[in-house]
């Protein structure tokens, strides 16, 4: 005798069994806890660099690369992404959840100051009349 024979002989019982399994599945799905995937905001800092008139290649090699080298040494850094375009570059730094954003901001600022020595010919010191070269903000 095949295992499917009782289900073929009793189609009404088979339909009721299928409906009961479906109902138990729907009730169980609504009772699942959501805490397995909590919403968290990772400490994120975005560093914007401006160099008017520079090509994307110049921005990538002379501004973004020195910054990335300095940022790569930061403690607690989990992810770094960057993009360079004509006259601007954006470096987004994402830190571990355990790191305080204020501490991360201080470390990023010190890394920016250290990187300015590598790009000094194109990153003049900020004067009161000069435009802001580096801008940093929390995300």
Phi, psi and omega in degrees: 000135182276154182292339181272350184301315180297328180287327178287322182287333182237078183292328180291315178296322178297317179295319178294321177296317179296318179296321179295318178296319179296317179296317177297321178295317179294315179296318179295322180296320180289340181268359181294139178285148181262353185294351180292332179234076182286155175276123180229150175250111179287143175297119184230136176233136179246127180249120179255135178237137180238133174215087187303133177089355181277145177281164178300325180293319179295318178298318182293318185276324187258341181245304186291317183299313177298323177296316180298321178298318180289319180292331180295342180268359182289141177283137176084005179283123181256331182206140178224127176232148180215155174213142180238136175224186183298107176085352180220155170216150182232127175239121180253123182248126178245129185251167177296155180296331184284347184272133177288136183294331179292320176294318179298320180296319178296318179294321179294319179297319178292326176292323177295316179298322178291325182287337181294336177290333179279334182243029183302322181299332182250353180243082181293158177296150183283124176256168182295333180265349183279154175285158181288126182275310182247136178230136182233135177215154177276145178249000000 
